[in-house]
């Protein structure tokens, strides 16, 4: 992978844990707005969150690939994590396609939000794994 991707992943890794936590909180807030009947506001907030979510998933995929060469087990774990988040997104998209607001609320509240929160458990390992290697 390109050196620029590694440099960007290294810079991004230090804030990715907080970013994922913010996305998780957004999912909870959107679900609360849905439950309160503020559907238009909730959908607008989700639209805004979707762009940020795309950036986070790009980071996860790129980091997984980069770690595959230097820390294969961590790269595999991060790849699995990314696939879980994508699975949650598939459920969100299915609910949106069906205009099933109850399913959307549940998918955000009990699927995507908690999955994004799980990144906290990987954050420090990813930061360390992406650190530049010092030649001996």
N, C-alpha and C positions, 0 to 999 in steps of 0.2 A: 504494500500500500504506500502511497505517496507520503513523503516526509511532512508535507503540509498538513495532511490528515492527522498524523501523529502529534504534531505540535498543537493543533487545534484541540484534539482530544485531551492532551495533557493540560492545557489551559482550562478547558471546560470541566474536567473531572473534579476540581476542587469545589465547584459550586453546584455540581449535579445533584448531590444529596438534598440540598435545600430547594433546588428547582423542582425535583420530584415531589418533595413534601408539599410545596406550593401547589403543584398540579393536583395532588391528592386532596388537599383542602378545597381547591376549586370544585372538584367533583362532588364533595360533600355539600358545599354551598349551593351548587346547581341543583342537586337532589332536594335540598331543603326548599329552595325556591319552587321547584316542581310540586312538592307536597303542599306548599302554601298557595298554589294556584297561579303563581306568577310565571306561566308557561312561556310567554314571549320573552320576558327578561332572562329566564333560565336558558332558553335556546340561543339567545344572543350571547350570553356568557359562555355557553358551550362552544359556539362558533369561534369566539376569541381564544378560548382555551385550546381548541383543536390545533391551531397554528403552533402554539408553544409545545403541545404534545408531540407534534411532528418533529420539532427540533430535538426534543428529548430522545425520541425513538431513533433518530438519526445518530445521535451520540452513542446510544446503546449498541446499535448495529456496528458502527465503525469501531468502537472500543472493543467489542467482542472479537471482531476480525483482527485487530491489532494485537490483542492479548493472545489470540490463538497461536501466534508465533513465539511469544516470550513466556507466557503463562497459560499453557493449553487448558488446564482444568478450570481456571478462572474464566478464560474465554468461553468455554463450554457452558459454565454456569450462567454467565451473563447472556449468552445466546439463548439459553432456556428461559431466562427471565424475560428477555425481549419477546419471545414467542408467547409467553403467558399474557403479557400486556397486549400483544396483538390479538390474542384470542378474546380478551375482554373488549377490545375495540370492535371486534367482529360482532359481539353481542350488542354493543351500543348501536352499531350501524344497522343491525337487523331490526332493533326496536325503532330506530328512526325511519327505516324503510316502511315498516308496518304502521307507523304513526301510533305506536303503542307506548303511551306516556308512562304507564305504570311499569312496564318492562324497562323503559329507559331509566326511570328513577332507580329501580333496583340494580340495573347494570352499572350505573354510576356509583351508587352508594355501597353496594356489596361486592362489586367486581373490580371495575377500573380504579376507583379511589384506593381501596386497600392494596391492589397490585402495585400501584405507583408508590404507595407508602413502603412497600417491601424493599425498594431500592436502598433505603437507609442501611440495611444489613450488608450491602455490597459496596457502599460508597468508598470507605477507606481502603478496602482491598483493591478497588479499581484505581484509586489515586496512586497507591504504591505500585501496582502492576504497570502503570503507564509511565512511571518515572524513568528518566533517561538512565541507561546503564553506563556505569563508569568503568572504563577499561582498566584492567589490573596492571 
